[in-house]
Amino acid sequence: MKVPVKKRKGCLQGNKHLKTILSECAWAASNTKNTRLYAFYWRLVKRMGKKKATISLAHLILRIAYNILRTKEPYKEIGNDYMVDVEKNRQRKMIKELEAKGFIVSKVSEDILPI
């Protein structure tokens, strides 16, 4: 039995000029080190290649711009270690939940994170 594989579609619809501008912004953001956008881009390049990662980064920039306009608050750079911190907090929360249910959790090392 062959399992169907869901393939990703390209960016087909929408404003072509906006896509061009956002792609240029994404390319520039992918080359600025120590930012959230840089880390996001290189995390995706491993999985899907540079062109698709650029479009994904452009989409992230569009979402960030939308939220800036919606909330009328300035953009706050959260840094390139944001996802590492999120993963550590998630692990701590899981450990607390297991200990609350009566399990004994032994910590090997906090430096080891699955990627």
Protein Blocks (a to p, Z undefined) as FASTA:
>chain_A
ZZddddddddfbccfklmmmmmmmmmmmmmmghifklmmmmmmmmmnojklmmmmmmmmm
mmmmmmmmmnopacddebjklmmmmmmmmmmmmmmmmmmnopacddfbfkbccZZ
